């Protein structure tokens, strides 16, 4: 509820659907994951609870993180980007995404993809800032 309240205060339309992936463990912790989806945008943010940290604070913290990602004007959040580097390197043609933050993890994923493919990457921007990644993929074909 605190995540929804914070999003609404900042005039973001929110639809929050509680989902429990597994039975809750017998622990005092909490976790919330939020996603923003739309045309040409997929972003997520989370917050982890801790002993003595109210659940309301956990929810509000995740909402603030998500808003920061959305306000970057990017297509993808800094964590989702890492997972798409290899598929982009295997695709045919040029792929281009605006990302909320260039991270060391993203740059490492690019180096790993370059080790395994002949894809050509161009990174516009600096680590720690929003940027754009372009890749000319190798056009991997299914031989089956």
Protein Blocks (a to p, Z undefined) as FASTA:
>chain_A
ZZmmmmmmnopacddddddfbacdddfbdcdddddddehiacdddddddehiafklmmmm
mmmmmmmmmmnopabdfklmmmmmmmmmmpgcjdddddfbdcfklmmmmmmmmmmpccdc
ddeddehiacddddddehiacfZZ
